[in-house]
Amino acid sequence: MNNNIEPQKENIFLDNPTKTVIKYYNAQGDPIFKAKEILKAQNKVIIYPYYVNRRNDNISQPKVKKIEFIGWNNLEDLPSDFKKRYGQNTYYGIHSKPLKRIISFLTRKFNQFENLVITRNGRTRFSRKTITIRLDELNGILKRIKKELNLNAKNEKNLINNELSKITNQVTKKPNDLYYGELAHFMSKYDSFEKIKEEDIDALSELISKLPKQKISVTSNFIKTKNKINTAFFEEILKEFKKLNSSPKDIEKAWQDFFEKNAWILSHLFPYDVILRQREAYVGGKTIENKDGKVVDFLMQNGFKDNYALVEIKTHKKPLLKSSPYRGTDVFAMTDDLSGGINQVLDQKDNFIKEFGKEKKPFDPKCILIIGKKSSLTENQRKSFELLRANQRSVDIVTFDELENKIEGLLNVINK
């Protein structure tokens, strides 16, 4: 064994004006693996990553078996993500966490990939076994991944701290602040916001409300962004409405849940501002035995809080007119569902005025019945329905497909 050789370490195997070769030597002082090459004439450094079992000097290699650095002529100048210091020693290969994430992705995506080339001025290229990446492009990716990892680490630390603060007074809750550049970094991760729902809109609204006023400028771009958010929201609501409206089942409870969650749709049935006061509101009418109380599906209240409206929801499956003509070919009588719905909401109004009239002092509460589909009627039936509806002074009758058209109309206004 050469006296200058350190066993079980890397030693210079060859060094001349054009090339330096470094090999790993086993316990007997024999060179058993080429670890590095510095090709001085070509301005290139090559690393051959490996693992060694020092008990038996067995050598194994990872998926990426060779890393070439084109534009370098010494090890010390290699990019920091490819080297790591342990004490007095520097190790070369895939070392930083962001770089490991990238290589792990590439080896899964390209199962024959085994040669990585880093070039200062060359062109990025992807082939079957060899991937060449320009250093500036790689650094851009690494920078974004590092930022993401740092944000995750910060958020994880705050999350653990604040969750522990809920169960012990030994840990104090800390605010999770949004720092410079974090929001821009978050937004840059997404190309589309097509799938957001109402809770996402609420989160964005809360974020905007927390921003200093001098940071918010009402520009055409801001308005366009708001319209995109509204469009996504309306499309999601319309999709849910269409799904319910095409159901073969008589799903009154599902409709009530939908309108409670989206009460703003009901507000578009009024020429003035209204709010949902209560779902399944008691409107009076109990007997002396405290039974048979009247409950309306939705009780609405106007913005001045000096009048009310009663909204009764049936389903899209309820027929509006009887299938056989009452007279001739174009006179049809209303169905029991329609006449019963009208009488039901009128009865609720009567009880509401009698029981709460002195306390709430409603002027003349509006009654709305949502029932059936106009599209299910024949041409002759539509005439009878419109005549019936136009002369129904006390109750406004609205069909489910008319409501669907109203939502589509609102969506079209936003898109235009």
Backbone torsions as a table, in degrees:
resi	resn	phi	psi	omega
1	MET	NA	135.5	175.7
2	ASN	-61.9	130.1	-177.5
3	ASN	-64.5	-20.4	-179.8
4	ASN	-86.9	-4.0	-177.8
5	ILE	-89.5	132.8	173.7
6	GLU	-97.7	118.9	-178.9
7	PRO	-67.4	152.0	180.0
8	GLN	56.1	37.7	175.2
9	LYS	-146.4	169.1	173.7
10	GLU	-82.6	135.7	178.3
11	ASN	-135.9	156.6	177.2
12	ILE	-71.0	121.6	179.4
13	PHE	-92.7	-36.6	-178.3
14	LEU	-147.9	136.6	177.3
15	ASP	-146.6	116.3	177.2
16	ASN	-142.6	179.2	-175.6
17	PRO	-60.6	-20.4	-176.4
18	THR	-108.0	-20.3	-172.1
19	LYS	-152.2	143.5	169.0
20	THR	-125.2	128.5	178.4
21	VAL	-118.0	130.3	179.5
22	ILE	-117.0	130.2	-179.6
23	LYS	-124.5	158.2	173.3
24	TYR	-89.8	133.2	-179.5
25	TYR	-108.1	139.2	-179.6
26	ASN	-80.2	-172.8	-176.0
27	ALA	-64.4	-25.1	178.9
28	GLN	-86.8	-2.0	178.9
29	GLY	84.9	21.7	178.9
30	ASP	-100.8	137.8	177.3
31	PRO	-73.3	119.4	-174.8
32	ILE	-118.8	-10.0	-179.2
33	PHE	-154.0	130.6	176.3
34	LYS	-80.0	116.4	-174.4
35	ALA	-97.0	-36.7	-174.5
36	LYS	-149.4	151.6	171.9
37	GLU	-136.4	135.0	173.0
38	ILE	-116.8	106.1	-177.6
39	LEU	-94.6	90.9	-171.1
40	LYS	-62.6	-41.4	-177.8
41	ALA	-67.7	-30.2	-178.9
42	GLN	-93.5	-3.7	-177.8
43	ASN	56.4	52.7	-175.0
44	LYS	-141.7	141.3	174.3
45	VAL	-120.7	133.9	179.1
46	ILE	-121.5	130.8	176.2
47	ILE	-111.5	135.4	174.5
48	TYR	-114.0	94.5	-177.3
49	PRO	-60.6	146.6	-179.1
50	TYR	-161.1	161.9	171.1
51	TYR	-120.7	145.1	179.8
52	VAL	-129.4	135.4	172.3
53	ASN	-94.1	106.3	-171.8
54	ARG	-70.7	-12.6	177.7
55	ARG	-74.4	-31.8	-179.2
56	ASN	-131.8	3.7	179.0
57	ASP	62.2	26.5	174.5
58	ASN	-74.3	134.9	-178.5
59	ILE	-107.7	134.9	172.2
60	SER	-134.4	155.6	-178.6
61	GLN	-121.7	149.7	175.4
62	PRO	-75.3	-176.3	-178.8
63	LYS	-60.4	-43.6	177.4
64	VAL	-85.2	109.6	-171.8
65	LYS	-95.0	-15.4	-178.5
66	LYS	-147.6	134.1	175.6
67	ILE	-123.8	117.8	179.2
68	GLU	-104.1	138.1	176.6
69	PHE	-117.2	105.4	-177.4
70	ILE	-95.0	121.3	-176.2
71	GLY	110.5	6.3	177.6
72	TRP	-120.9	149.4	177.0
73	ASN	-130.9	11.9	172.6
74	ASN	-154.9	158.3	-176.2
75	LEU	-70.1	-36.2	-173.3
76	GLU	-61.9	-28.4	-176.3
77	ASP	-88.9	-0.1	-178.6
78	LEU	-62.7	152.1	-179.6
79	PRO	-55.7	144.9	-172.7
80	SER	-63.1	-26.9	-179.9
81	ASP	-68.5	-13.8	-177.8
82	PHE	-104.2	11.8	178.6
83	LYS	-146.3	154.3	-178.5
84	LYS	-149.6	136.6	-178.6
85	ARG	-98.0	135.1	170.8
86	TYR	-127.2	104.8	-176.9
87	GLY	63.3	-122.9	-179.8
88	GLN	-89.0	-5.5	-173.8
89	ASN	-103.6	147.3	174.5
90	THR	-117.5	128.7	-179.4
91	TYR	-109.9	142.5	-174.2
92	TYR	-118.3	140.2	-179.8
93	GLY	154.2	-147.1	178.7
94	ILE	-93.1	102.3	-171.2
95	HIS	-118.8	-43.1	-175.7
96	SER	-71.7	151.6	-178.3
97	LYS	-61.0	-45.1	177.8
98	PRO	-60.5	-39.9	179.6
99	LEU	-65.3	-39.3	177.7
100	LYS	-61.7	-37.0	179.2
101	ARG	-64.4	-41.7	-179.6
102	ILE	-65.5	-47.7	-178.2
103	ILE	-64.2	-38.3	178.1
104	SER	-61.8	-41.5	177.7
105	PHE	-63.8	-45.0	-176.6
106	LEU	-65.6	-38.7	-179.1
107	THR	-69.7	-28.7	175.5
108	ARG	-77.3	-38.4	-177.2
109	LYS	-73.0	-40.4	-177.7
110	PHE	-118.9	94.7	-169.0
111	ASN	-71.2	-11.3	176.3
112	GLN	-102.1	1.4	-178.0
113	PHE	-66.3	124.7	178.6
114	GLU	-143.8	-8.3	179.3
115	ASN	-121.4	123.7	178.0
116	LEU	-111.2	130.1	178.8
117	VAL	-119.2	125.5	175.1
118	ILE	-108.7	122.7	-176.8
119	THR	-120.9	142.7	178.4
120	ARG	-74.5	-44.6	-171.3
121	ASN	-127.1	-0.2	-177.8
122	GLY	-77.5	-165.5	-176.3
123	ARG	-109.4	139.7	175.8
124	THR	-69.8	129.5	-178.9
125	ARG	-143.2	143.5	176.8
126	PHE	-120.1	120.3	174.3
127	SER	-124.2	-174.1	-172.7
128	ARG	-62.4	-46.4	-176.6
129	LYS	-110.1	-21.1	-173.6
130	THR	-121.9	131.5	175.8
131	ILE	-118.3	123.0	179.2
132	THR	-109.4	128.6	-178.4
133	ILE	-130.5	131.8	173.5
134	ARG	-66.1	141.1	-176.6
135	LEU	-61.5	-41.5	-178.0
136	ASP	-65.4	-35.6	177.3
137	GLU	-70.5	-39.3	176.5
138	LEU	-63.8	-43.2	-179.9
139	ASN	-61.3	-36.0	177.3
140	GLY	-62.3	-42.8	178.7
141	ILE	-67.1	-45.9	-179.7
142	LEU	-59.4	-40.2	-179.6
143	LYS	-61.3	-43.7	-179.1
144	ARG	-69.0	-38.2	178.5
145	ILE	-67.0	-41.9	177.8
146	LYS	-58.7	-42.1	-179.9
147	LYS	-63.5	-42.0	179.5
148	GLU	-63.7	-43.8	179.5
149	LEU	-64.4	-40.1	178.7
150	ASN	-64.9	-41.9	177.8
151	LEU	-63.2	-42.8	179.3
152	ASN	-62.3	-40.9	-180.0
153	ALA	-64.8	-42.6	179.0
154	LYS	-64.1	-46.3	-178.9
155	ASN	-65.9	-36.9	178.4
156	GLU	-65.2	-42.4	179.0
157	LYS	-62.2	-45.4	178.9
158	ASN	-65.8	-38.4	179.5
159	LEU	-61.8	-47.6	179.7
160	ILE	-61.5	-46.1	-179.8
161	ASN	-58.1	-49.4	-173.6
162	ASN	-74.4	-29.8	174.9
163	GLU	-69.8	-39.5	177.6
164	LEU	-66.7	-31.6	-179.7
165	SER	-65.0	-18.8	178.8
166	LYS	-76.4	-20.7	-175.2
167	ILE	-115.2	-5.4	177.7
168	THR	-150.9	142.2	176.5
169	ASN	-84.2	3.3	176.1
170	GLN	-79.0	-13.7	178.5
171	VAL	-120.1	128.2	-177.9
172	THR	-97.8	133.3	179.3
173	LYS	-64.3	137.9	179.8
174	LYS	-117.9	143.4	176.9
175	PRO	-68.5	141.5	178.3
176	ASN	-99.0	90.1	-172.5
177	ASP	-80.8	150.1	174.7
178	LEU	-96.4	116.9	-174.8
179	TYR	-98.0	171.2	-177.6
180	TYR	-52.6	127.9	174.2
181	GLY	87.2	-13.6	-175.9
182	GLU	-69.4	-40.6	-179.9
183	LEU	-66.8	-43.2	178.2
184	ALA	-61.5	-39.9	178.7
185	HIS	-64.3	-41.9	179.8
186	PHE	-63.6	-46.3	-177.3
187	MET	-65.5	-31.7	-177.7
188	SER	-67.8	-16.0	-178.4
189	LYS	-77.7	-13.6	-174.5
190	TYR	-120.2	136.2	178.5
191	ASP	-96.7	-19.2	-176.4
192	SER	-145.5	147.4	176.0
193	PHE	-123.4	38.8	-174.7
194	GLU	-72.4	-25.4	-170.0
195	LYS	-102.1	11.6	-177.0
196	ILE	-72.6	153.7	-178.4
197	LYS	-119.3	-172.8	-173.0
198	GLU	-59.7	-38.8	-179.3
199	GLU	-65.6	-28.9	176.1
200	ASP	-68.8	-39.5	177.1
201	ILE	-61.4	-43.5	179.8
202	ASP	-61.2	-40.0	-179.7
203	ALA	-65.4	-41.5	178.2
204	LEU	-65.3	-40.4	178.4
205	SER	-62.5	-41.2	179.2
206	GLU	-64.9	-39.1	178.1
207	LEU	-62.5	-46.3	-179.4
208	ILE	-62.5	-37.7	-179.6
209	SER	-66.1	-23.6	-178.7
210	LYS	-87.7	-13.6	-178.4
211	LEU	-74.3	144.9	173.2
212	PRO	-59.7	139.3	-175.3
213	LYS	-58.2	-32.7	-178.7
214	GLN	-70.1	-13.0	179.5
215	LYS	-88.0	-11.3	-176.7
216	ILE	-103.9	123.9	176.6
217	SER	-121.0	130.4	179.1
218	VAL	-84.7	96.2	-179.7
219	THR	-115.9	169.9	178.6
220	SER	-61.4	-33.6	179.1
221	ASN	-66.1	-40.5	179.0
222	PHE	-62.8	-43.6	-179.0
223	ILE	-64.9	-41.1	178.0
224	LYS	-62.0	-41.4	178.9
225	THR	-62.3	-43.5	178.5
226	LYS	-60.8	-40.5	179.3
227	ASN	-65.1	-36.7	177.6
228	LYS	-63.5	-41.4	178.8
229	ILE	-64.2	-45.9	179.5
230	ASN	-62.3	-39.2	179.0
231	THR	-61.1	-47.4	179.4
232	ALA	-60.6	-39.9	-179.3
233	PHE	-65.8	-48.4	-178.9
234	PHE	-63.5	-38.5	-179.8
235	GLU	-63.9	-39.0	179.0
236	GLU	-66.9	-42.5	178.8
237	ILE	-64.7	-43.4	-179.9
238	LEU	-62.6	-39.3	178.3
239	LYS	-61.7	-43.4	179.7
240	GLU	-66.9	-40.9	179.8
241	PHE	-62.2	-46.8	-179.0
242	LYS	-61.0	-37.5	179.7
243	LYS	-63.2	-45.4	178.2
244	LEU	-66.5	-39.6	-175.0
245	ASN	-71.4	-16.1	178.7
246	SER	-105.0	4.1	-179.6
247	SER	-68.2	137.5	178.2
248	PRO	-77.5	-4.6	-175.3
249	LYS	-98.8	157.7	177.2
250	ASP	-89.1	87.0	-166.1
251	ILE	-107.0	68.2	-177.0
252	GLU	-64.2	-41.4	-179.1
253	LYS	-62.9	-40.8	179.8
254	ALA	-63.7	-39.8	177.6
255	TRP	-65.2	-41.1	178.9
256	GLN	-62.4	-41.2	177.7
257	ASP	-63.6	-41.3	-179.4
258	PHE	-63.0	-46.7	-177.0
259	PHE	-71.9	-27.9	175.0
260	GLU	-66.7	-40.6	180.0
261	LYS	-73.0	-27.9	-177.0
262	ASN	-125.4	55.9	-176.2
263	ALA	-63.6	-19.6	179.2
264	TRP	-60.8	-25.8	178.2
265	ILE	-65.3	-42.9	178.8
266	LEU	-63.6	-34.3	-178.4
267	SER	-63.3	-23.1	179.5
268	HIS	-77.2	-1.9	175.8
269	LEU	-87.2	-3.1	-176.1
270	PHE	-116.2	149.2	177.5
271	PRO	-83.7	4.5	-178.9
272	TYR	-140.3	169.3	-177.1
273	ASP	-70.2	129.7	176.4
274	VAL	-135.0	160.6	175.1
275	ILE	-131.0	156.1	175.3
276	LEU	-76.7	115.1	179.6
277	ARG	-82.3	-45.5	-177.3
278	GLN	-165.1	142.1	171.5
279	ARG	-91.2	145.6	-179.1
280	GLU	48.4	56.3	-177.0
281	ALA	-81.9	135.3	174.3
282	TYR	-73.9	128.1	-177.9
283	VAL	-119.8	17.3	175.1
284	GLY	101.8	-171.2	173.8
285	GLY	93.4	12.0	178.6
286	LYS	-70.3	147.5	175.6
287	THR	-78.7	176.0	179.3
288	ILE	-63.8	-21.5	177.5
289	GLU	-87.2	10.2	179.5
290	ASN	64.1	39.2	-179.8
291	LYS	-124.6	169.0	172.0
292	ASP	60.9	35.5	175.9
293	GLY	-65.9	148.3	-179.1
294	LYS	-90.9	132.4	-179.7
295	VAL	-128.3	123.3	177.3
296	VAL	-94.9	147.3	-176.6
297	ASP	-59.5	-48.6	-179.7
298	PHE	-139.1	131.9	173.8
299	LEU	-108.0	117.0	-179.5
300	MET	-102.0	154.4	178.5
301	GLN	-133.7	140.4	-178.6
302	ASN	-76.8	168.7	-174.9
303	GLY	-61.7	-27.6	179.5
304	PHE	-86.2	-5.4	178.3
305	LYS	59.4	33.9	178.3
306	ASP	-122.1	8.5	173.8
307	ASN	-156.8	166.1	-172.1
308	TYR	-133.5	168.1	173.4
309	ALA	-142.2	143.3	-179.9
310	LEU	-110.9	126.0	-177.8
311	VAL	-118.0	120.6	178.3
312	GLU	-108.5	126.9	-177.6
313	ILE	-105.9	121.7	168.4
314	LYS	-100.3	-138.1	176.7
315	THR	-135.5	168.0	179.1
316	HIS	-69.5	-15.8	-177.0
317	LYS	-86.7	-10.5	-178.4
318	LYS	-71.7	126.9	178.2
319	PRO	-71.8	145.4	-178.1
320	LEU	-91.0	-43.8	-178.2
321	LEU	-127.3	154.1	177.4
322	LYS	-68.0	149.0	-172.8
323	SER	-72.3	-29.1	-179.6
324	SER	-97.2	139.3	179.8
325	PRO	-62.7	147.1	175.2
326	TYR	-82.5	-39.3	175.8
327	ARG	-141.8	139.2	175.8
328	GLY	59.3	-136.2	-178.9
329	THR	-119.2	-7.3	-173.7
330	ASP	-133.4	19.9	175.1
331	VAL	-118.6	115.8	-175.8
332	PHE	-123.2	143.3	177.0
333	ALA	-90.0	153.4	177.6
334	MET	-72.2	154.3	178.7
335	THR	-76.8	167.8	176.3
336	ASP	-63.7	-33.7	179.4
337	ASP	-63.7	-43.1	-179.0
338	LEU	-70.8	-49.3	-179.7
339	SER	-64.7	-37.9	177.9
340	GLY	-65.3	-39.0	178.3
341	GLY	-65.1	-40.5	178.5
342	ILE	-63.0	-48.9	-179.6
343	ASN	-64.4	-34.6	-179.8
344	GLN	-62.8	-48.7	-177.0
345	VAL	-71.3	-31.1	175.3
346	LEU	-67.2	-38.9	177.1
347	ASP	-65.0	-39.5	177.8
348	GLN	-63.6	-40.8	178.9
349	LYS	-63.1	-45.6	-179.5
350	ASP	-59.6	-44.7	179.4
351	ASN	-67.8	-37.5	179.8
352	PHE	-62.2	-45.4	-179.6
353	ILE	-64.9	-43.1	-178.2
354	LYS	-65.9	-41.7	-173.7
355	GLU	-84.8	-36.1	-174.3
356	PHE	-117.0	5.8	-175.6
357	GLY	-59.6	-41.0	-178.6
358	LYS	-71.0	-37.6	-176.9
359	GLU	-77.5	-48.9	-172.8
360	LYS	-95.5	-19.7	176.4
361	LYS	51.5	54.9	176.1
362	PRO	-72.7	144.7	-179.8
363	PHE	-76.7	-62.6	177.5
364	ASP	-157.8	83.3	-173.1
365	PRO	-52.2	135.6	179.2
366	LYS	-77.1	143.2	178.4
367	CYS	-118.4	131.4	178.5
368	ILE	-129.9	132.4	176.7
369	LEU	-117.6	122.3	177.8
370	ILE	-105.6	118.2	-171.1
371	ILE	-157.3	144.6	168.8
372	GLY	60.7	-169.2	178.8
373	LYS	-132.8	129.1	176.7
374	LYS	-67.9	-30.0	-178.9
375	SER	-67.1	-14.5	179.3
376	SER	-82.2	-8.1	-177.1
377	LEU	-88.3	150.6	172.0
378	THR	-79.0	172.0	179.9
379	GLU	-59.7	-42.9	179.2
380	ASN	-66.5	-38.3	179.7
381	GLN	-66.6	-35.1	-178.2
382	ARG	-62.1	-38.3	177.7
383	LYS	-60.4	-48.3	179.5
384	SER	-61.6	-40.8	-178.3
385	PHE	-65.1	-44.5	-178.9
386	GLU	-66.8	-38.4	175.5
387	LEU	-63.3	-42.7	179.2
388	LEU	-63.7	-45.1	-176.7
389	ARG	-68.5	-40.9	-178.1
390	ALA	-64.4	-27.6	-178.0
391	ASN	-100.4	8.8	176.3
392	GLN	-93.2	88.5	-170.4
393	ARG	-72.3	-29.3	-170.3
394	SER	-93.3	-19.9	-177.0
395	VAL	-131.8	127.1	172.8
396	ASP	-85.3	124.5	-179.8
397	ILE	-102.6	124.5	-178.8
398	VAL	-125.9	134.6	178.8
399	THR	-95.5	161.0	-176.7
400	PHE	-68.2	-35.7	179.5
401	ASP	-72.7	-26.3	174.0
402	GLU	-68.1	-37.9	175.7
403	LEU	-65.4	-39.8	178.1
404	GLU	-60.9	-42.4	177.5
405	ASN	-63.2	-33.9	179.5
406	LYS	-66.3	-41.2	177.9
407	ILE	-65.1	-43.4	177.9
408	GLU	-61.8	-37.0	178.4
409	GLY	-65.1	-41.3	177.0
410	LEU	-62.9	-39.3	178.0
411	LEU	-64.7	-40.5	178.7
412	ASN	-64.9	-38.0	178.4
413	VAL	-62.2	-43.1	179.7
414	ILE	-64.8	-43.8	-178.2
415	ASN	-65.1	-31.8	-179.9
416	LYS	-79.0	NA	NA
